Amino acid sequence: AMEEVWGKFVSQKISKARWRPLPPAALQPPDLFATGSWDNEDNRISIWSAGGVGNAGLNGEYQGEPQLLCDISHDGDVMDMQFLDQERIVVASSTGTVTVFRHHQNNQTLSASQWWEKAHYHVDQDTSCGGAACTGVICNKPEIVTVGEDGRINLFIVDQKEAVRTIDNADSSTLHAATFLRTNEILTVNSIGQLKIWDLRQQRNEPSQIFLTDDRVPLHCVDRHPNQQHIVATGGQDGMLSVWDIRQGTMPVSLLNAHKAEMWEVHFHPSNPDHLFTCSEDGSLWHWDTSIDVSEKPSFLHQGGRSTTYFLHSTVNQSVVSSLLSNDPTKDRIEITNLVPNQTLSVNTLDVLGPCLVYGTDAEAVYVNRQIFA
């Protein structure tokens, strides 16, 4: 099967791309995604049809590139974005403002339905130039948690005017990203290589646990394993993939040599967490597959135009296998495939859902791969 990858030039550097979540028990592949842009004169939030709906080819395969359904101007760079539900998207801006956009599907328009101005700020909220970038947003409807350059953590409830909770000096450095561990518990990563766990029910403004990387490398991204809440993966400035078991010690369980430059995002596949995806400033997007016993596979290093590397676990750390990547200690390798072998500019963002991958780049293009497990 040919790889089904469709690209679309969008005249915008894409900083974020996110699939719209599917309704519970949906069987169809995801059909809509949103993108946000950065470093453009007029940044935009855009909603796309993944293409292929109703354009099935002879064998029922999808046809066609993504189609723009609607877009809207956005003040500042889009630093992060997450769908809150089927209709609403929460967007973090470099101006410090957090905006909820609503996608009206009946007439394909976008509107700003709610915003918290300067949710993140330096000095004080009233200085005109005092906005600090909101670097990360995570949603667990109706809750929205934001982190920022100002070291602040905000807890908002959608449709409520004021923050429900703010931890003002959560961090003395920049918070770059966060993930929910449980309903009331989040984990943040910062620019001095620390992971911190926060219990949002506790009134005290200190983390309940702190972990740190060996050499204090700034961390840019974090994701939690969908089924094992104690396992998280992080990536940062040195391009390394770190895997942590937050029940054990304060250091990563394993460190895997990954990209040659900053890692911008890491995502476990939500329903197939043996598959992990990372993207980087170096122009690569890696698919880490721990579900197979590679020793039984033919070792074609350039199958289907992909470049594939096999890592012997013994060169990394045996506990990767046991604690994170499989419960079967006989598996001893990870298969790694670069899904964009010839990209030169940064791959800033990726999202995976079902059989589909979407990613966006500084080459002003967005790509959809509809068969990541082909």
C-alpha positions in Angstrom: 0.0 0.0 0.0 1.3 3.4 -0.8 1.5 5.7 2.1 -1.4 8.0 2.1 0.2 11.4 2.9 -1.4 14.6 1.7 0.2 17.9 2.1 -1.2 21.4 1.9 0.7 24.6 1.6 -1.0 27.2 3.8 1.1 30.4 3.6 1.4 30.2 7.4 4.0 28.7 9.7 2.0 26.1 11.6 2.7 25.9 15.3 -0.1 23.6 16.4 -2.3 21.0 14.8 -5.0 19.0 16.7 -7.6 16.4 15.6 -11.1 17.2 16.7 -12.0 14.4 19.2 -14.3 11.7 17.9 -17.7 11.2 19.6 -17.6 8.2 22.1 -17.8 4.8 20.3 -17.3 6.4 16.9 -16.0 3.9 14.3 -15.0 6.3 11.5 -11.5 7.9 11.3 -11.2 11.5 12.5 -12.5 13.9 9.9 -11.6 17.4 11.2 -8.5 19.1 12.6 -7.6 22.6 13.7 -4.3 24.4 13.2 -2.8 27.5 14.7 0.0 29.6 13.3 3.0 31.6 14.5 5.5 34.1 13.3 3.2 35.5 10.7 1.9 39.1 10.3 -1.7 37.8 10.7 -1.8 34.5 12.7 -4.9 32.3 12.3 -6.9 29.5 13.8 -8.1 27.3 11.0 -10.5 24.3 10.8 -9.8 21.7 8.1 -11.6 18.8 6.7 -9.1 16.0 6.5 -10.1 15.4 2.9 -11.4 12.2 1.4 -14.9 12.4 2.9 -17.2 11.3 0.1 -14.2 11.2 -2.3 -13.5 7.5 -1.9 -11.4 6.0 -4.7 -12.0 2.7 -6.5 -10.8 0.6 -3.5 -12.6 2.8 -1.0 -9.4 4.6 0.0 -9.4 8.2 0.8 -8.6 10.8 -1.9 -7.6 14.4 -1.7 -5.8 17.0 0.3 -7.1 18.7 3.4 -9.8 21.4 2.7 -10.0 24.7 4.6 -13.5 25.0 6.2 -13.1 28.2 8.0 -10.5 30.4 9.8 -10.3 33.4 12.1 -7.6 35.9 13.0 -5.6 35.3 16.3 -3.8 38.0 18.2 -0.2 36.8 18.8 1.5 33.5 18.1 -0.5 30.3 18.8 1.6 28.7 21.5 -0.8 25.7 22.2 -4.3 24.6 21.4 -6.6 21.9 22.6 -10.2 20.9 21.8 -12.4 21.2 24.9 -15.2 19.3 23.1 -16.6 18.7 19.6 -17.3 22.5 19.1 -14.8 24.4 21.2 -11.0 24.9 21.0 -8.9 26.6 23.7 -6.0 28.6 22.4 -2.9 29.9 24.2 -1.3 33.1 22.9 2.1 34.6 23.1 0.3 37.7 24.4 -0.7 35.8 27.6 -4.4 35.7 26.6 -6.3 32.4 26.5 -9.3 32.3 24.1 -12.0 29.7 23.6 -13.1 29.6 19.9 -16.3 28.0 18.9 -16.6 26.2 15.5 -20.2 26.6 14.2 -20.7 23.6 12.0 -24.0 24.7 10.5 -22.4 27.6 8.6 -18.7 26.7 8.9 -17.6 29.8 10.9 -15.3 30.3 13.9 -16.0 32.9 16.6 -14.3 33.8 19.9 -16.8 32.7 22.5 -14.8 33.6 25.6 -11.3 34.8 26.6 -9.2 35.5 29.7 -7.1 38.5 28.8 -3.5 38.4 30.1 -4.1 35.1 32.0 -0.3 35.2 32.1 1.7 38.4 32.7 4.9 39.8 33.9 4.9 42.5 36.7 1.1 43.1 36.9 -2.0 42.7 34.8 -2.4 46.4 34.2 0.9 47.2 32.4 0.2 47.4 28.7 3.4 45.6 27.8 3.2 43.1 30.7 1.8 40.1 28.9 3.8 36.8 29.3 3.3 34.0 26.8 0.8 31.3 27.7 2.9 28.3 26.7 0.6 25.4 27.4 -3.1 24.6 27.8 -4.7 21.3 28.8 -8.5 20.6 29.0 -10.7 18.2 31.0 -14.1 19.7 30.3 -15.2 21.9 32.0 -11.7 22.6 33.4 -8.9 24.3 31.5 -5.4 24.5 33.0 -2.9 27.0 31.6 0.9 27.4 32.2 3.1 30.2 31.1 6.4 32.0 30.7 5.6 33.8 34.0 5.8 30.5 36.0 2.0 30.7 36.7 -0.6 28.0 36.7 -4.2 28.9 36.2 -7.3 26.8 36.6 -10.3 28.0 34.6 -13.8 26.7 34.3 -15.3 27.3 30.8 -18.1 29.9 30.9 -16.8 31.4 34.2 -15.3 34.8 34.1 -12.5 34.5 36.7 -9.8 31.9 37.3 -11.0 29.3 39.9 -7.5 29.0 41.2 -4.1 30.6 40.4 -0.7 29.5 41.6 1.2 32.7 41.1 4.8 31.6 41.7 4.5 28.0 40.8 7.8 28.3 39.1 10.7 30.7 39.0 11.5 29.6 35.5 9.3 29.3 32.4 6.7 26.5 32.5 6.6 25.0 29.0 3.9 22.3 29.1 1.6 20.3 31.3 -0.4 17.1 31.3 -3.2 15.8 33.5 -2.1 12.8 35.6 -5.6 12.4 37.2 -8.6 14.6 37.4 -7.1 16.9 40.1 -3.5 16.3 39.5 -1.3 17.8 36.8 2.4 17.5 35.9 4.4 20.5 34.6 7.8 20.7 32.8 10.0 23.7 32.9 13.0 25.4 31.4 15.5 24.0 34.0 14.7 20.4 33.4 12.3 19.8 36.3 9.0 17.9 36.4 6.6 19.0 39.1 3.4 17.4 40.2 0.6 19.6 41.5 -2.5 18.6 43.3 -5.1 21.2 42.4 -7.3 20.4 45.4 -4.6 21.3 47.8 -4.6 25.0 48.8 -0.9 25.1 49.2 1.1 26.5 46.4 3.9 24.0 46.4 4.3 20.9 44.2 3.7 17.6 45.8 6.7 16.1 44.0 9.7 17.3 42.0 11.8 15.3 39.5 14.7 16.5 37.4 16.8 15.7 34.4 20.5 15.0 34.9 21.8 18.2 33.3 18.9 20.5 33.8 18.1 20.5 30.0 15.0 22.7 29.3 12.0 20.5 28.7 9.5 21.5 26.0 6.8 18.8 26.0 5.3 16.1 28.1 2.6 13.4 27.6 1.1 10.8 30.0 0.7 7.2 29.0 -3.1 6.8 28.4 -3.5 3.6 30.4 -0.6 3.8 32.9 -0.9 7.1 34.7 2.4 6.8 36.4 4.3 6.7 33.1 5.2 10.0 31.4 7.4 10.9 28.4 9.2 14.2 28.1 11.3 15.9 25.4 13.4 19.0 25.4 16.2 21.1 24.1 18.7 18.3 23.5 16.2 16.2 21.5 16.4 13.2 24.0 13.3 11.2 24.8 13.0 10.7 28.5 10.6 8.2 30.1 9.6 8.5 33.7 7.9 6.3 36.2 6.7 8.8 38.8 6.3 6.1 41.4 10.1 5.5 41.3 12.9 7.8 42.3 13.3 11.3 40.9 15.2 10.5 37.7 14.0 9.2 34.4 13.7 5.5 34.0 15.2 5.7 30.5 16.8 8.2 28.2 16.7 7.5 24.5 18.8 9.3 21.9 16.3 10.8 19.6 16.5 14.0 17.6 19.4 16.2 16.7 17.7 19.4 17.9 14.8 20.5 20.1 11.9 18.1 20.5 8.7 20.1 20.3 6.0 17.5 21.0 5.7 14.0 22.2 2.4 12.0 22.0 1.5 8.5 23.0 -1.1 7.1 20.6 -4.3 7.5 22.7 -5.6 4.0 21.9 -2.4 2.2 20.9 0.1 3.5 23.5 2.8 1.0 22.4 3.2 3.6 19.6 4.8 7.0 20.5 5.4 9.9 18.2 7.9 12.8 18.5 8.7 15.8 16.3 11.6 18.2 16.2 13.3 21.4 15.1 15.6 19.1 13.0 12.8 18.5 10.6 12.0 14.9 11.6 8.9 13.1 13.0 9.6 9.8 14.6 7.2 6.9 15.1 8.5 4.7 18.0 6.9 1.3 17.8 7.4 -1.1 20.7 4.6 -3.4 19.9 6.5 -5.8 17.7 9.4 -8.2 18.2 11.7 -6.8 15.6 13.9 -9.9 15.5 11.2 -11.6 13.5 11.0 -8.8 10.9 13.1 -8.6 7.8 15.5 -5.7 8.4 14.8 -3.5 5.4 16.2 -0.2 6.4 14.4 1.7 3.8 11.1 0.2 3.4 8.5 2.2 1.5 10.7 5.3 1.5 10.7 5.5 5.2 14.0 5.4 7.1 13.8 2.9 9.9 16.2 2.3 12.7 16.2 -0.5 15.2 17.4 0.2 18.7 18.7 -2.7 20.8 17.3 -2.0 24.3 20.4 -3.3 25.9 22.1 -0.1 24.6 19.6 1.9 26.5 18.2 0.6 29.6 16.4 -2.8 30.2 13.8 -1.1 32.3 12.4 0.7 29.3 10.9 -2.6 28.3 9.6 -3.7 31.6 8.3 -0.5 33.1 7.0 1.3 30.1 7.1 -0.1 26.7 5.8 -3.6 27.2 5.0 -6.2 29.9 6.8 -8.9 27.9 10.5 -8.8 28.8 11.4 -11.0 25.7 10.9 -8.0 23.4 14.2 -6.3 23.2 14.0 -3.7 20.5 12.1 -0.6 19.5 11.5 0.1 15.9 11.9 3.8 15.0 10.7 5.2 11.7 11.2 8.8 10.5 7.9 9.6 8.8 9.2 12.7 7.1 12.7 11.8 5.9 13.4 14.8 3.7 12.0 17.7 5.7 14.5 20.5 6.4 12.6 23.0 8.5 11.2 22.4 11.9 8.2 20.0 12.4 6.6 22.0 15.2 3.5 19.9 16.0 1.8 16.6 15.6 -1.3 14.8 16.7 -2.5 11.2 16.4 -6.0 9.7 16.5 -7.1 6.4 15.2 -5.1 5.5 12.0 -4.4 9.2 11.3 -1.5 11.6 11.9 -1.5 15.3 11.3 1.6 17.5 11.5 2.6 21.1 10.8 5.9 22.7 9.9 7.8 26.0 9.5 7.7 25.3 5.7 4.2 26.7 5.8 2.6 23.3 5.2 0.3 20.9 7.0 0.3 17.1 6.3 -2.2 14.3 6.9 -1.1 10.7 7.0 -4.2 8.4 7.0 -2.4 5.1 7.5 0.2 5.4 10.2 -0.1 1.7 11.0 0.1 0.6 7.3 
